[in-house]
Amino acid sequence: MEQMAPSPAVKQLLEEVKRNISWEGFPADKLEKALAEALSALDSVKLHFLENCVGCAACAPACPYYYVSEKYGPVEKAELARYMYRKEGTILGKLLGPLLNAKKPQSEKDLDEIVEAVYRCTNCGACYVSCPFGIDSGLIIKGILGSIATKTGRAPTLIAVFDVIERKKLFLEIPSFMYIWNEVMKKAEQALGKPLPFDKKGAEYFLLVNMADAMFYPDAVIGAMRALDRAGLDWTLPSKPLAFRPPIAAVIGLQKQAKEMIKILDEDISKYEPKNVVLLDGGFVYPWLRFQMPKALGRRPSYRVLHIVELFEKLIKEGKLKLRQTDDKVTWHDPCQLARRGGVTEEPNFVLSAASKGFRKLPHHGAESYCCGGGGGIGCMNMEMLEQMGKLLGVSSKDLVASDKELEFIKKTAEHWSIAVKRKIDDVKKSGAEIVVTACPVCMHSIAGGSQLYGLKIQVRHIAAYIGEHIE
Amino acid sequence: MGYLGGSVTDVYSFAVYYFFWVAIAVFAFGAVYRIAKMVLFWRRVVKAEPRNRGVGAWIIGLIRTFVDPIIFSIKTKPHDFLAGMVALHLVGVIPLIFLLAHHVAFFAYWFSPYKIIAETGLWIPLSVTTSTLTITSPIEVKFVDSIWGPLTVVLNGDVLAILAILGTAFKIGTKVMEQIHGLRHVRWSDYFSLGLLLFILLTGYMAARHSTGTVTMDVGTYRTVLGLHILGAEVLLMLLPFSKYWHIVFGYWYGKLHEWYDLRVQKGLV
């Protein structure tokens, strides 16, 4: 596809995003406001996470970024939020200050330290299950610190762009995005050999194909449609994307905006009156729609949310989906958000065992799965992604960074990712698998990139693409 | 005159007859404050429909929630596990505090149901050679006849105290090293907390070992050392709700049960 020229909408979008981003300076007023907002959102669970860490650092080896530097251990990163909480939220912290590590950021350097902590955390939850006290450091780092980093101006421009694109539904106005969408739908129609069942009301299954799904794994979109069709289900999908990768605002710690997006999405989905909503994305989209949505809406949605792998399991067990079993040396990588934060650990094993006699688990799987190191926005922080997105938006990659400082930060982040991903690649190597199947676009990108980097010849597939090809 | 009627004449009587109640009052205030804070911050939210994996998975999940971090620690930080978990917690401080014969007698004095530990023979003797509560008076030395049987060779106050002292000293050393490495989670208050624990252990050990057959401490010194031990323990009690030691009382239990509910019950992680 030819590179498109930037549309007026894109130009306006970039200007708007960049107005709120500044990687330099120390905006004390913004910091105070962000801190006050973060503290006002505390509940008893977050209070426990902030108050009950004993500093044993047992969580440290669980984090992929600990292997880059011990200063990136979860306890170290979350401590930055605890500094602020103790100073602002506890009596002893106010009285004893430095003795209790109670202090607020005082300088540009302190804010840089915060943003670095945020983008050396994938929010994979490995620290949560390895903490002897059940403290979810990831939630503190990506939640509180992420919010403070973004609201004081230190957000990766590209993710902030995605956020605005999603919340204002600008993807509908960006020609290259819609071109991709239409191409995927055209190919799906060819694969199915009949018109797609767009925009049906009251269907049993609503396949929520988001913009990012079509962009990152079109073969999975088509595979999922084949499975739904071959199983003879009453299903539908939206004729136009409803969201980019909802709620992408959460990736940069904008909880309020993320909840707003969830409400908009719920309204949009509800118009179709589906009984079940099926997701392809096994990244943060899954726990948000499956577990956070009721909290955001203040009620349970009128439909059930399930991941495509859960549906596959159900259909295979019911005999509605028959697979041609192969001998592929295939393994499953548990995306942290689908498995550790979403509880979907057994279903993929069942589905892949049905698809291949050569299926094997990774040495570290399920709750103990190694993170790929690319989540939490880190996967967006590399030159390749900037260039690709620049092409799609019709701008230069330089237009997608706010300053040289941000660019340097992106390069450093990519360098650190290349160390963090190694543990995962070694785990895959040990399994002897030739195909890694997973369900999160970031995991796919990270594992494929990591295997290339460390000379491991494997294919990385989305489960819907893989299963789509194994249907009898 | 102390609050309990005894005369306050030295550190020992001050700790036993006077400061005890101050420590209890501060602890009670702190505990109520910390728990009330948690209750006040509780917010009602609408929860998603839980994933149903069955009661068996919940039970296994509960066990794994508590055990997994221990296994992880053995695999990834064996030195920390041995010093921190084994020496300081599992065979050191916890049995020493709650099961040492002297402590059982002391706790039972204030809270009579605690006598059950003595009555069932679960209390741990001070040493491998005696289970009497004092070795000040001339006594006949004989091998301890306890429910713990041959285990008393290792399961006695002396060995446990030494393990706990080693564990605490290791943790202080770890904190120093972490600070040298520039790790930001080390707090100055950590040194106070661990230093206080070491002080209690050393004075307790010294008081318990005040005589080994020849007089090494006169009565006045003994009372001072034991008084300092009790006073230290009372300061620790006061510190519990306001420090990392809160995990013994509340943080650990709340945290693990919450994690179990969140990940295993609600989300169905198996």
Interface residues (C-beta under 8 A of the other chain):
Chain A: L42 D43 S44 V45 L47 H48 E51 N52 C53 V54 G55 C56 A57 A58 P61 A62 E70 K71 G73 V75 E76 E79 L80 Y83 L92 L96 P98 L99 L100 N101 Y128 V129 S130 C131 P132 F133 G134 I135 D136 R290 F291 Q292 M293 P294 K295 L297 G298 R299 R300 R304 A339 R340 R341 G342 G343 T345 E346 G366 A367 E368
Chain B: R34 K37 M38 V39 F41 W42 R43 V45 V46 K47 A48 E49 R51 R64 T65 D68 P69 I70 F72 S73 T76 K77 D80 G84 E178 H181 G182 L183 R184 H185 V186 R187 W188 S189 D190 F242 K244 W246 H247 G251 Y252 Y254 G255 K256 L257 H258 E259 W260 L263 Q266 K267 G268 L269 V270
